[in-house]
């Protein structure tokens, strides 16, 4: 377990949510979608260049610009990351070949195939989702909101007491009694925890749970641990996880991390909350209806 400065970071669910959304643009068939996805909502015409994005090549009335080539280099280079970025010449050759294949796809009416349209739609949605996420999160949370959250957090934890404890979790009461007997006979707590505890999170550290806040454990465990004196052992407490043998090893006033240490985690947390709220609004407005129940 870690100190308070690490306790108010994103939950595993929130971290997973943000990681998944940020990763959606990787490995997708971008250039297939670039040439074909417009057919789903109307053709927007050939690409155009700007003064800061000059034309590299022309093909069938369409252009390949410098920014498109750089994007292609980055994408194609994923095939062999150890070699670094692909050369401009090779990337341009592959991009032209891909444009030609896209032209062939039009002639072969590949876009009329259901599977092809589904793949194009999937790739298009992933591209738009990635860019929408970047756009939304760029202004979703202000510096003032981050500071306000930190001040509230600081007031909440001011004066909070943390208790340090270690535990061995056993499958049944009989095993717990045997472990207690061995502890009474002088065997080391850490050794028995490593050998027998069901709690994988603490087992490798000899059962050490670190410094605990009152809201971090099962309420029954919390009440017993925080009421116990330092150096005492709590025997045979049953929870849904098993039978616990616990030693209270110390306590302290909870440290409060500095704003500099917390601001990035707070911003990520607030961004995740706002994004989830916005997506919930969109889902409600979209009248989501699951027609067929999916099966694993």
C-alpha positions in Angstrom: 0.0 0.0 0.0 1.1 3.6 -0.6 1.0 6.9 1.1 -1.9 9.3 1.0 -0.3 11.3 -1.8 -1.1 8.3 -4.0 -4.5 7.3 -2.7 -6.6 9.9 -4.4 -5.4 9.1 -7.9 -7.5 7.6 -10.7 -9.3 4.4 -9.9 -8.2 1.4 -12.0 -11.5 1.7 -13.9 -10.9 5.4 -14.8 -7.3 4.7 -15.8 -8.4 1.9 -18.0 -11.1 4.1 -19.5 -8.7 6.9 -20.4 -6.0 4.5 -21.6 -8.4 2.7 -23.9 -9.8 5.9 -25.4 -6.3 7.4 -25.9 -5.1 4.2 -27.6 -7.9 3.9 -30.1 -6.1 5.6 -33.0 -3.1 3.2 -33.0 -2.9 0.5 -35.6 -6.0 1.4 -37.5 -6.3 1.4 -41.3 -6.1 5.2 -41.6 -5.4 5.5 -45.2 -8.2 3.1 -46.2 -10.6 5.3 -44.2 -9.1 8.5 -45.7 -9.9 7.5 -49.2 -13.2 5.7 -48.7 -15.0 6.8 -45.5 -16.5 9.9 -47.2 -18.8 7.6 -49.1 -20.7 7.0 -45.8 -21.7 10.6 -45.4 -21.1 12.2 -48.8 -17.9 12.9 -50.7 -16.0 16.0 -49.6 -13.8 16.2 -52.7 -10.1 15.8 -53.2 -7.6 16.9 -50.6 -6.3 20.5 -50.9 -2.9 22.0 -49.9 -2.2 25.1 -47.9 0.8 27.4 -47.9 2.2 25.6 -44.9 1.3 22.1 -46.3 2.7 22.0 -49.8 1.8 19.4 -52.5 4.3 16.5 -52.8 2.5 14.7 -55.7 -0.7 14.6 -57.7 -2.7 11.5 -58.7 -6.1 11.3 -60.5 -6.7 14.9 -59.7 -6.1 14.4 -56.0 -3.0 15.6 -54.1 -0.6 14.1 -51.6 0.6 16.9 -49.2 3.6 17.1 -47.0 1.6 16.5 -43.8 -0.1 13.4 -45.4 3.4 12.0 -46.3 4.6 12.6 -42.7 1.6 10.8 -41.4 2.2 7.9 -43.8 5.9 7.7 -42.7 4.8 7.4 -39.0 2.2 4.8 -39.8 4.2 2.7 -42.2 7.2 2.8 -39.8 5.2 0.8 -37.2 5.9 -2.3 -39.3 9.5 -2.2 -38.2 10.0 0.1 -35.3 13.6 -0.9 -34.7 14.5 0.7 -38.0 13.2 4.1 -37.0 11.3 6.3 -39.4 10.9 5.1 -43.0 12.6 7.3 -45.7 10.5 9.9 -47.4 11.1 8.2 -50.8 9.9 4.8 -49.6 6.9 6.2 -47.7 5.8 8.2 -50.8 6.1 5.1 -52.9 4.0 3.1 -50.5 1.4 5.9 -50.2 1.1 6.2 -54.0 0.7 2.4 -54.2 -2.0 2.6 -51.6 -3.8 5.4 -53.5 -3.7 3.2 -56.6 -5.2 0.3 -54.8 -7.9 2.6 -53.4 -8.6 3.6 -57.1 -8.8 -0.1 -58.0 -11.2 -0.6 -55.1 -13.5 2.0 -56.6 -13.3 0.3 -60.0 -14.0 -3.1 -58.5 -16.9 -1.5 -56.4 -15.3 -3.0 -53.2 -17.0 -0.3 -51.2 -20.4 -1.9 -51.8 -19.3 -5.0 -49.9 -20.9 -5.1 -46.4 -17.7 -6.2 -44.8 -15.7 -3.4 -46.4 -18.2 -0.8 -45.4 -18.2 -2.1 -41.8 -14.4 -1.9 -41.7 -14.4 1.6 -43.2 -17.0 2.8 -40.7 -15.1 1.2 -37.8 -11.8 2.9 -38.8 -13.5 6.2 -39.5 -15.2 6.2 -36.0 -11.9 5.4 -34.3 -10.1 8.3 -36.1 -12.9 10.7 -35.2 -13.1 9.4 -31.6 -9.4 10.0 -31.1 -9.5 13.5 -32.4 -12.7 14.3 -30.6 -11.1 13.2 -27.4 -8.0 15.4 -27.9 -10.3 18.4 -28.8 -12.6 17.9 -25.8 -9.9 17.3 -23.2 -7.8 20.3 -24.3 -10.3 22.6 -22.6 -12.4 20.4 -20.4 -10.7 21.2 -17.1 -9.4 24.6 -16.1 -6.4 25.3 -13.8 -8.8 26.9 -11.3 -10.8 23.6 -11.1 -7.7 21.6 -10.5 -6.6 24.0 -7.7 -10.1 24.0 -6.1 -10.2 20.2 -6.1 -6.7 20.1 -4.5 -7.7 22.6 -1.7 -10.8 20.5 -0.9 -8.7 17.4 -0.9 -6.2 19.1 1.4 -8.9 20.1 3.9 -10.4 16.7 3.8 -7.2 14.9 4.8 -5.8 17.5 7.2 -5.2 15.7 10.5 -6.2 12.3 9.2 -4.6 9.4 11.0 -3.2 6.5 9.1 -2.6 3.0 10.6 0.0 0.6 9.3 -0.8 -3.1 9.5 0.1 -6.4 8.0 -2.1 -9.5 7.5 -2.3 -13.1 6.6 -5.5 -14.2 4.9 -6.4 -17.9 5.3 -9.1 -20.1 3.6 -10.8 -21.3 6.8 -10.8 -21.0 10.6 -8.9 -24.1 11.2 -6.0 -22.9 9.1 -6.1 -19.5 10.8 -5.9 -21.2 14.2 -2.8 -23.2 13.1 -1.1 -20.0 11.8 -1.8 -18.3 15.1 -0.3 -21.2 17.0 2.9 -21.0 14.9 3.1 -17.2 15.4 2.8 -17.8 19.2 5.6 -20.3 18.9 7.8 -17.6 17.4 7.7 -18.1 13.7 8.1 -14.9 11.7 4.9 -13.2 10.5 6.4 -12.2 7.1 7.5 -15.8 6.4 4.1 -17.2 7.2 2.4 -14.5 5.1 4.6 -15.2 2.1 3.9 -19.0 2.4 0.2 -19.0 3.2 -1.6 -15.8 2.7 -4.4 -15.7 0.1 -3.9 -11.9 -0.4 -1.6 -11.6 -3.4 -1.4 -7.8 -3.1 0.3 -8.0 0.3 1.7 -11.5 0.4 5.0 -10.7 -1.5 5.7 -8.0 1.0 5.3 -10.3 4.0 1.7 -9.2 4.5 2.5 -5.5 4.8 -0.5 -3.4 3.9 1.3 -0.1 4.3 -0.4 3.0 5.9 -4.1 2.7 5.7 -6.8 5.3 5.5 -10.2 4.5 7.1 -11.9 4.0 3.8 -9.5 1.5 2.2 -10.6 -1.8 3.8 -13.7 -3.7 4.7 -15.5 -1.7 7.4 -15.1 -4.6 9.9 -11.4 -4.7 9.3 -11.1 -0.9 9.5 -13.0 -0.7 12.8 -10.8 -3.4 14.4 -7.5 -2.1 13.0 -8.0 1.6 13.9 -9.2 0.6 17.4 -6.2 -1.6 18.1 -3.1 -0.4 19.8 0.3 -0.5 18.0 2.0 -3.8 18.4 -1.2 -5.8 19.0 -2.5 -8.7 16.9 -6.1 -9.3 15.8 -6.9 -13.0 15.4 -9.4 -14.7 13.2 -11.5 -12.0 11.6 -13.8 -13.4 8.9 -14.6 -11.4 5.7 -15.7 -12.5 2.2 -12.0 -12.7 1.4 -11.2 -15.3 4.1 -10.0 -15.5 7.7 -7.6 -12.6 8.6 -4.8 -12.6 11.1 -3.7 -9.0 11.5 -0.9 -7.1 13.3 -1.0 -3.4 13.8 2.5 -2.1 13.5 2.2 1.7 13.7 0.4 4.9 13.0 1.0 8.4 11.8 -0.6 11.7 10.7 -1.4 11.4 7.1 1.0 13.3 4.8 -0.6 15.7 2.3 1.1 15.9 -1.1 2.0 19.2 -2.6 -0.1 20.8 -5.4 2.8 20.1 -7.9 2.8 16.4 -7.0 -1.0 16.1 -7.3 -2.1 18.5 -10.1 -1.5 16.0 -13.0 -3.5 13.2 -11.3 -6.3 15.6 -10.3 -6.5 16.9 -13.8 -6.7 13.4 -15.2 -9.4 12.5 -12.7 -11.5 15.5 -13.5 -11.1 15.0 -17.2 -12.3 11.4 -16.8 -15.3 12.5 -14.8 -16.3 15.2 -17.3 -15.7 12.9 -20.3 -17.8 10.2 -18.8 -20.6 12.7 -17.9 -20.5 14.0 -21.5 -20.7 10.6 -23.0 -23.6 9.7 -20.7 -25.4 12.8 -22.0 -24.8 11.8 -25.6 -26.0 8.3 -24.9 -29.2 9.5 -23.4 -29.8 11.9 -26.2 -29.1 9.1 -28.7 -31.9 6.9 -27.3 -29.6 3.8 -27.2 -31.5 0.6 -27.8 -29.8 -2.8 -27.6 -31.8 -4.9 -30.1 -30.0 -8.3 -29.7 -28.3 -9.4 -26.5 -24.7 -10.2 -27.1 -23.2 -13.5 -26.0 -19.6 -14.3 -25.0 
